[in-house]
Amino acid sequence: MSLAQWSKVDAYFNGLLAPSDPDLDAALEHSAASGLPPHQVAPNQGKLLQLLARIQGARTVLEIGTLGGYSSIWLARALPEDGRLISLEADSECAEVARANVARAGLGNVVEIRTGPALDSLPRLAEEGVGPFDVVFIDADKPNNPGYLEWALRLTRPGSLIIGDNVVRDGAVADSESTDPKVRGVRRFTELIAEEPRLTATAIQTVGEKGYDGFALALVTG
């Protein structure tokens, strides 16, 4: 199978189950026009995030890695009117683009985007007593995934869901000899999940318009 075939299948399912949406389309267009890389989740993956948050009955979401706010919009739409999504973005230009996209989608009262390195922002959330979060979506720089997991555990509760994106790395995650910092970060992230008695988890490989990758899904149990 080829990327063209995977993309064709994605287009079929997206057309039926995650069809074109003016606010999401505008977010993609504004992000591209602003020079942001096209690293956002695919529409069917965004819909999956939304469904997971709805299944959770989530009222609070923490997102680590905002980019242009595309996944923020998907997740925020799963929340009640008094829900709250806090998204952490290291790049100030990305954050500004995301704020505009979120505001255009009518979600400025639900989504708060904080700028700065997430490993600086996460301790501040704890100091402020923010949380616990019902869902944590980790989609930022992979070498820091182990640190993000540590803070996700501090900022959640039994029953919370932690989702880690881009964990397959075109299959490189299975290479124990890899020197790629992103692969090593994802491998350590997965090992820590496996070692953590408060988590039960799985990881799923995916193919589609974004290529060959996957995500980890962990439930906080204690």
Disulfide bonds with the S-S distance in Angstrom:
none
